[in-house]
Amino acid sequence: MATILSVHGTWAHVDAAWNPVEYAEVGPEPGSPEALVRPWWAAGSAFEHEMKSHVTGVDGPAHVERYLWSGTNSEIERRAAGRALYDRLLTYEARREPYCVIGHSHGGSVIAEALIQAAMRRNQLPHMTSWITVGTPFIRFQPEQFFFQRLNLLGKVIWIASWMLFLMFAVYAAFAVAADGAALFSSFSRWVLAAAGAMMCLPIIGSYVSLRYLDRQTLSRQRPRLQRKAADYFGARWRSLTHPEDEVVEGLEYLPAARFAVFERDFAVHRLTFLSVLALPLLYLSILSMPNVMVGIADGLRRHVYGLEVDAALEKSLRQLKRDVPSPGQVLPDPNLMGPPAPRGADRDALLRDYWTKRRDLEARHHDVRSVDRALRFKQRFFEIDETPCPNNQLCGGGKNLRINAALLLHIVTDELSWLFGAESLEDWSGRTALTLIGPMVLVPLVSGLLAIGIMGLFWVVAKILSFALARGLNAATRREVSRSLLGNDTSGEVATGVLDRPVWLSQSPPRLPLMVARAITEHSDIQARNSIAKFRRGIGQLNASGDDRAADPLADVYFTWRELVHSSYFEVAAFRRVVVETIILSDGFRARPDRTPELTAEERQTGSVVRA
C-alpha cells in the first residue's frame, strides 16, 4: 500500500460554496463531465482517476489523499499549514508505508515548510519517496536589520516598557546633577548611583534576553546549518515540474527588481503651492491671536515710532483741547444716546474754528505739535482707557482682546503707512485724511500682492523639494506594500527579498518542463484566454444594451477564470498529468499498474503527443 498526498495552492477554493468534506471525501464518477472540471486535488478529479488507473504501490494499491489548508496568500498561513502538514506526514511514517507528496503553486511552499519542520527535529522522513512541486514560487526571506524592527507589535510594546524605569531614573539623575552635582557625586553617592543605575537596567536586560530568544526561534529556519540539513535530508527526493513561462514564478521573480512609479516627482507641487493662497490670511489671523506678539508690536511702536521726549505741558494742553473741542477726527456723540447733544450746523462750524484757532496757537509756540498729537492719539487708542493707563502700562487687553489687536494692525496699515508716505507734511486736514484712506487702498493690496508672490515662489521651491522627496518615499513604500501583498509576506521581522524556482536551502535550480509538454500547456491556456475574451466582449455588448450599471461589478469574475494562465492550466493538460504519473512511478515504493495504458515513450515525453483534445 502507498499514498499520494496532494496539496493545493493559493486561492484554490475561493468559491463561497466550497465544502471541504465534499472535495476531500466524495466525488463524481470517473470520466464524467463533472469530474473533468473539478479541481485537480479534489476527490473524483481527473488527476485522481489517472493516479489510481496508472500507479500502484510496491506492496499494495495506491491511495490518493488530499491535504486542505486555508489557501490564503499569507506567509503566516503557509507556515501554519506546513506545521500541520508535518503532523500529517508523521501519521504516514508511523504506518511505515511509502508515500509521495505533490503540491501546486504555494502548496509546494507548504510542503517545503513541513520539511523544514522535519529538519528542525532531525527527522529525515524515510518513508517519503519523493516530493513534487508544480509551478511553485519559493520566497526568499531575510531578517530585518535591527532587532527592534524584528519584534512584533506586542514585543515592541514590552521592549519600550522595559526602558521606562531606567528613563525615569536617568531624568531624575540628570536634574539632581544639575542641582547639586558635588553632593550627588561624593565618594559615597557615586557608588549608590552606580548600583541604582545597574538595578534600573535589570528590566531591560530581562526583556532583551527573553525577546532575543523568541527572535532566534522565529528566525531559526534561516540558519545556514538548518538549511544544509534540509538539503541533505530532502534535496535528492525533490522533483520540480515548472513551465518555463509560468506567470507566477516568472512574475514574482521579477517583482523585487520592478521600479514602477505611482507618484510623479511633481505630483504634490500644485497642491502644496496652493497653500500659499491662504498664507497671508492665516499669517494675519495667527498674529492677531498671539498675545505676546501683539504686545511686542505695540511696545515696539511706542519705543521706536512714538518714543520721543514729550513736553508734559504740551501734552496736557492737547488733552485739554481734545476734551473741550472735538477735533475733526473725533466721532461726535450721538444725540440719541445719553450725554451732551452733538453740535450741528453753525454751532459745529464754530467749534471747529475755535479748535483750529487754539491748535494753531499751540503750533506757533511748539514746533512738534503734530508729532506729539500723533503719539498721544496712539497712546489713547491702545494704552489708555478713558485716559487711565492699562495694567502694567502695556497694550490694553494684554494682547488677548481681539478687537484691540485688530485695531492695532489696522492702525499700522493705515495711519502708519500713510504717514510714512508723507501725510505728516500735508497742511490741509482733508488732504491728510484722503491720503490716510486712499494710500492704504492702493499700497496695502500692492504690498500684499508682492508679498504673496514672494511667498508663492518660496512655497513653490519648497513644494518641488518636498514633492520629489515624497514621490521617492511613497513610490518605495508602494513598491514594498505591493511586493508584500503579492508575496503574502505578513510576517514580523522578516523581509521578502525575492522569489526562486527552488527552495532557498537548495543551491541549484532544476530544469523546466520539456519543450513540447510546456507548449501543450501554453496552447491550452491560450485557448482558454481566447474563449474568455470572446465571452467578455459579448458580455460588454449585452451590458451596454441593458443599461444596468450594477451588472459591471461582477463582469470580470463571470467571464474570466484562472484557466487563462499557464500557472493554473497544468493539471488540465493530459500530457502533463502523464508526466506526473511517470515521475511518481519512478519513485521508490511505487510502480506502474500491470493493467494500465502503455507508458509514455521517449518520443511522447518530448512531443506531448498524448495531449487530450
VENNORVEN-V785522 format. One record per residue. N is the residue number from 0. RES is the residue in one small letter. D_CENTER is the distance of its C-alpha to the mean C-alpha in Angstrom with 2 decimals. Layout:
BEGIN
N;RES;D_CENTER / N;RES;D_CENTER
END
This chain:
BEGIN
0;m;53.80 / 1;a;50.33 / 2;t;46.84 / 3;i;44.20 / 4;l;40.81 / 5;s;38.14 / 6;v;34.39 / 7;h;32.29 / 8;g;28.87 / 9;t;25.47 / 10;w;25.75 / 11;a;29.53 / 12;h;30.25 / 13;v;27.72 / 14;d;30.63 / 15;a;30.60 / 16;a;34.31 / 17;w;33.98 / 18;n;36.66 / 19;p;36.48 / 20;v;40.16 / 21;e;41.31 / 22;y;39.40 / 23;a;40.52 / 24;e;44.11 / 25;v;45.71 / 26;g;45.75 / 27;p;47.86 / 28;e;51.02 / 29;p;50.59 / 30;g;50.82 / 31;s;50.16 / 32;p;47.80 / 33;e;45.40 / 34;a;45.38 / 35;l;44.45 / 36;v;41.19 / 37;r;40.08 / 38;p;37.20 / 39;w;38.65 / 40;w;37.99 / 41;a;39.40 / 42;a;42.96 / 43;g;45.46 / 44;s;43.42 / 45;a;45.13 / 46;f;43.65 / 47;e;45.24 / 48;h;48.50 / 49;e;48.76 / 50;m;47.99 / 51;k;50.76 / 52;s;53.08 / 53;h;52.84 / 54;v;51.83 / 55;t;53.63 / 56;g;53.64 / 57;v;56.32 / 58;d;57.71 / 59;g;56.88 / 60;p;54.71 / 61;a;51.01 / 62;h;48.69 / 63;v;45.35 / 64;e;42.74 / 65;r;39.06 / 66;y;36.18 / 67;l;33.62 / 68;w;30.07 / 69;s;27.05 / 70;g;26.00 / 71;t;22.28 / 72;n;19.97 / 73;s;19.00 / 74;e;20.14 / 75;i;20.91 / 76;e;23.07 / 77;r;24.75 / 78;r;25.68 / 79;a;27.00 / 80;a;28.95 / 81;g;30.28 / 82;r;31.61 / 83;a;33.27 / 84;l;34.68 / 85;y;36.23 / 86;d;38.06 / 87;r;39.28 / 88;l;40.60 / 89;l;42.52 / 90;t;44.53 / 91;y;45.62 / 92;e;46.50 / 93;a;48.60 / 94;r;50.60 / 95;r;51.27 / 96;e;50.93 / 97;p;49.19 / 98;y;45.87 / 99;c;43.36 / 100;v;39.64 / 101;i;37.96 / 102;g;34.27 / 103;h;32.55 / 104;s;29.00 / 105;h;26.94 / 106;g;30.14 / 107;g;31.17 / 108;s;28.14 / 109;v;29.33 / 110;i;32.80 / 111;a;31.64 / 112;e;29.93 / 113;a;33.22 / 114;l;35.12 / 115;i;32.98 / 116;q;33.80 / 117;a;37.44 / 118;a;37.37 / 119;m;36.01 / 120;r;39.12 / 121;r;41.43 / 122;n;42.27 / 123;q;43.21 / 124;l;43.56 / 125;p;46.97 / 126;h;47.57 / 127;m;44.49 / 128;t;46.17 / 129;s;43.12 / 130;w;39.48 / 131;i;38.37 / 132;t;34.91 / 133;v;34.49 / 134;g;31.63 / 135;t;29.43 / 136;p;26.35 / 137;f;26.29 / 138;i;22.91 / 139;r;23.22 / 140;f;21.29 / 141;q;21.45 / 142;p;20.63 / 143;e;17.93 / 144;q;19.80 / 145;f;20.00 / 146;f;21.47 / 147;f;19.03 / 148;q;16.05 / 149;r;18.22 / 150;l;18.75 / 151;n;17.27 / 152;l;16.32 / 153;l;20.03 / 154;g;21.08 / 155;k;18.89 / 156;v;20.43 / 157;i;23.86 / 158;w;23.52 / 159;i;22.63 / 160;a;25.39 / 161;s;27.88 / 162;w;27.62 / 163;m;28.48 / 164;l;32.24 / 165;f;32.44 / 166;l;30.35 / 167;m;32.71 / 168;f;35.68 / 169;a;34.48 / 170;v;34.05 / 171;y;37.49 / 172;a;39.05 / 173;a;37.73 / 174;f;39.27 / 175;a;42.40 / 176;v;42.83 / 177;a;42.46 / 178;a;45.00 / 179;d;47.61 / 180;g;46.77 / 181;a;50.37 / 182;a;50.86 / 183;l;47.55 / 184;f;48.26 / 185;s;51.92 / 186;s;53.34 / 187;f;52.71 / 188;s;49.32 / 189;r;47.74 / 190;w;48.20 / 191;v;47.14 / 192;l;43.92 / 193;a;43.21 / 194;a;43.97 / 195;a;41.84 / 196;g;38.90 / 197;a;39.36 / 198;m;39.43 / 199;m;36.24 / 200;c;34.54 / 201;l;35.67 / 202;p;32.65 / 203;i;30.37 / 204;i;32.60 / 205;g;32.88 / 206;s;29.20 / 207;y;28.56 / 208;v;31.34 / 209;s;30.19 / 210;l;26.52 / 211;r;27.67 / 212;y;29.98 / 213;l;27.34 / 214;d;25.10 / 215;r;28.08 / 216;q;28.74 / 217;t;25.25 / 218;l;25.48 / 219;s;29.15 / 220;r;28.80 / 221;q;27.78 / 222;r;30.99 / 223;p;33.23 / 224;r;36.26 / 225;l;34.89 / 226;q;33.81 / 227;r;37.31 / 228;k;38.84 / 229;a;36.93 / 230;a;38.02 / 231;d;41.60 / 232;y;41.69 / 233;f;40.11 / 234;g;39.72 / 235;a;43.22 / 236;r;42.77 / 237;w;39.65 / 238;r;40.09 / 239;s;37.40 / 240;l;37.83 / 241;t;35.16 / 242;h;35.58 / 243;p;35.26 / 244;e;33.00 / 245;d;30.91 / 246;e;27.80 / 247;v;25.52 / 248;v;26.90 / 249;e;27.13 / 250;g;23.81 / 251;l;21.80 / 252;e;23.91 / 253;y;22.89 / 254;l;19.13 / 255;p;18.32 / 256;a;20.42 / 257;a;18.89 / 258;r;17.68 / 259;f;16.81 / 260;a;15.37 / 261;v;13.57 / 262;f;13.63 / 263;e;17.13 / 264;r;17.87 / 265;d;19.50 / 266;f;17.16 / 267;a;16.75 / 268;v;20.34 / 269;h;22.07 / 270;r;19.78 / 271;l;19.81 / 272;t;23.53 / 273;f;24.27 / 274;l;23.62 / 275;s;26.84 / 276;v;28.78 / 277;l;28.12 / 278;a;28.57 / 279;l;32.34 / 280;p;32.49 / 281;l;29.71 / 282;l;31.54 / 283;y;34.78 / 284;l;33.47 / 285;s;31.85 / 286;i;35.18 / 287;l;37.11 / 288;s;35.32 / 289;m;35.64 / 290;p;39.00 / 291;n;39.28 / 292;v;38.64 / 293;m;41.17 / 294;v;43.76 / 295;g;43.26 / 296;i;43.80 / 297;a;46.94 / 298;d;48.35 / 299;g;47.69 / 300;l;49.58 / 301;r;52.41 / 302;r;52.86 / 303;h;52.36 / 304;v;53.40 / 305;y;55.89 / 306;g;56.88 / 307;l;60.49 / 308;e;63.55 / 309;v;64.93 / 310;d;68.59 / 311;a;68.74 / 312;a;71.80 / 313;l;70.16 / 314;e;67.05 / 315;k;69.37 / 316;s;71.31 / 317;l;68.23 / 318;r;67.02 / 319;q;70.46 / 320;l;70.61 / 321;k;67.33 / 322;r;68.66 / 323;d;72.00 / 324;v;71.07 / 325;p;67.71 / 326;s;66.33 / 327;p;65.24 / 328;g;61.61 / 329;q;62.03 / 330;v;61.35 / 331;l;64.66 / 332;p;64.85 / 333;d;64.51 / 334;p;67.93 / 335;n;66.31 / 336;l;64.98 / 337;m;67.06 / 338;g;68.66 / 339;p;71.15 / 340;p;71.22 / 341;a;69.66 / 342;p;72.17 / 343;r;72.55 / 344;g;74.58 / 345;a;77.48 / 346;d;76.77 / 347;r;73.27 / 348;d;74.62 / 349;a;77.19 / 350;l;74.60 / 351;l;72.51 / 352;r;75.63 / 353;d;76.48 / 354;y;72.94 / 355;w;73.06 / 356;t;76.55 / 357;k;75.46 / 358;r;72.30 / 359;r;74.32 / 360;d;76.68 / 361;l;73.82 / 362;e;72.55 / 363;a;76.05 / 364;r;76.20 / 365;h;72.58 / 366;h;70.76 / 367;d;67.20 / 368;v;67.36 / 369;r;64.50 / 370;s;62.12 / 371;v;63.18 / 372;d;62.92 / 373;r;59.37 / 374;a;58.37 / 375;l;60.10 / 376;r;58.33 / 377;f;54.93 / 378;k;55.98 / 379;q;57.24 / 380;r;54.08 / 381;f;51.47 / 382;f;53.29 / 383;e;56.05 / 384;i;56.58 / 385;d;60.18 / 386;e;61.15 / 387;t;59.83 / 388;p;57.25 / 389;c;53.82 / 390;p;52.81 / 391;n;52.48 / 392;n;53.68 / 393;q;50.10 / 394;l;48.42 / 395;c;49.38 / 396;g;46.71 / 397;g;45.15 / 398;g;42.42 / 399;k;41.24 / 400;n;43.45 / 401;l;41.38 / 402;r;44.61 / 403;i;46.20 / 404;n;43.02 / 405;a;42.85 / 406;a;46.57 / 407;l;46.19 / 408;l;43.51 / 409;l;45.63 / 410;h;48.66 / 411;i;46.99 / 412;v;46.27 / 413;t;49.72 / 414;d;52.48 / 415;e;51.11 / 416;l;50.05 / 417;s;53.39 / 418;w;55.44 / 419;l;53.56 / 420;f;54.81 / 421;g;58.43 / 422;a;58.98 / 423;e;60.87 / 424;s;63.49 / 425;l;64.40 / 426;e;67.60 / 427;d;67.25 / 428;w;65.25 / 429;s;64.22 / 430;g;62.93 / 431;r;60.82 / 432;t;59.45 / 433;a;58.66 / 434;l;56.87 / 435;t;54.93 / 436;l;53.72 / 437;i;53.51 / 438;g;52.12 / 439;p;48.83 / 440;m;48.55 / 441;v;48.55 / 442;l;47.14 / 443;v;44.20 / 444;p;42.52 / 445;l;43.43 / 446;v;42.04 / 447;s;38.95 / 448;g;38.40 / 449;l;38.78 / 450;l;36.47 / 451;a;33.87 / 452;i;34.20 / 453;g;33.76 / 454;i;30.65 / 455;m;29.29 / 456;g;30.03 / 457;l;28.32 / 458;f;25.22 / 459;w;25.37 / 460;v;25.55 / 461;v;22.72 / 462;a;20.63 / 463;k;21.46 / 464;i;20.34 / 465;l;17.07 / 466;s;16.36 / 467;f;17.18 / 468;a;15.02 / 469;l;11.95 / 470;a;12.84 / 471;r;13.19 / 472;g;9.99 / 473;l;7.91 / 474;n;10.47 / 475;a;10.31 / 476;a;6.66 / 477;t;7.67 / 478;r;10.86 / 479;r;9.77 / 480;e;8.05 / 481;v;11.15 / 482;s;13.32 / 483;r;12.27 / 484;s;12.88 / 485;l;16.10 / 486;l;17.34 / 487;g;16.64 / 488;n;15.46 / 489;d;14.58 / 490;t;16.60 / 491;s;16.05 / 492;g;17.22 / 493;e;17.66 / 494;v;16.22 / 495;a;17.50 / 496;t;19.18 / 497;g;21.18 / 498;v;23.54 / 499;l;27.32 / 500;d;30.21 / 501;r;31.66 / 502;p;30.76 / 503;v;29.40 / 504;w;32.59 / 505;l;34.82 / 506;s;35.53 / 507;q;36.79 / 508;s;35.44 / 509;p;37.92 / 510;p;39.69 / 511;r;38.35 / 512;l;40.41 / 513;p;43.75 / 514;l;43.64 / 515;m;45.63 / 516;v;43.79 / 517;a;40.48 / 518;r;42.06 / 519;a;43.17 / 520;i;39.63 / 521;t;38.37 / 522;e;41.17 / 523;h;40.42 / 524;s;36.74 / 525;d;37.87 / 526;i;40.32 / 527;q;37.72 / 528;a;35.42 / 529;r;38.38 / 530;n;39.33 / 531;s;35.86 / 532;i;35.62 / 533;a;39.10 / 534;k;38.32 / 535;f;35.12 / 536;r;37.14 / 537;r;39.76 / 538;g;37.22 / 539;i;35.76 / 540;g;39.33 / 541;q;40.09 / 542;l;36.95 / 543;n;37.88 / 544;a;41.43 / 545;s;40.46 / 546;g;38.16 / 547;d;36.02 / 548;d;32.40 / 549;r;31.25 / 550;a;32.58 / 551;a;30.01 / 552;d;27.17 / 553;p;28.75 / 554;l;30.48 / 555;a;28.52 / 556;d;28.74 / 557;v;32.49 / 558;y;33.47 / 559;f;31.17 / 560;t;31.26 / 561;w;30.19 / 562;r;33.70 / 563;e;32.84 / 564;l;31.18 / 565;v;33.23 / 566;h;30.94 / 567;s;32.16 / 568;s;35.75 / 569;y;37.22 / 570;f;39.20 / 571;e;40.42 / 572;v;42.55 / 573;a;45.83 / 574;a;46.14 / 575;f;42.94 / 576;r;44.07 / 577;r;47.34 / 578;v;45.56 / 579;v;43.89 / 580;v;47.37 / 581;e;48.87 / 582;t;46.16 / 583;i;46.78 / 584;i;50.55 / 585;l;50.43 / 586;s;48.76 / 587;d;51.06 / 588;g;52.16 / 589;f;51.94 / 590;r;54.45 / 591;a;55.27 / 592;r;57.09 / 593;p;60.74 / 594;d;60.72 / 595;r;57.49 / 596;t;57.44 / 597;p;58.17 / 598;e;55.51 / 599;l;53.69 / 600;t;55.72 / 601;a;54.32 / 602;e;54.56 / 603;e;52.69 / 604;r;49.85 / 605;q;49.51 / 606;t;50.08 / 607;g;48.43 / 608;s;51.60 / 609;v;51.15 / 610;v;48.20 / 611;r;48.93 / 612;a;49.25
END
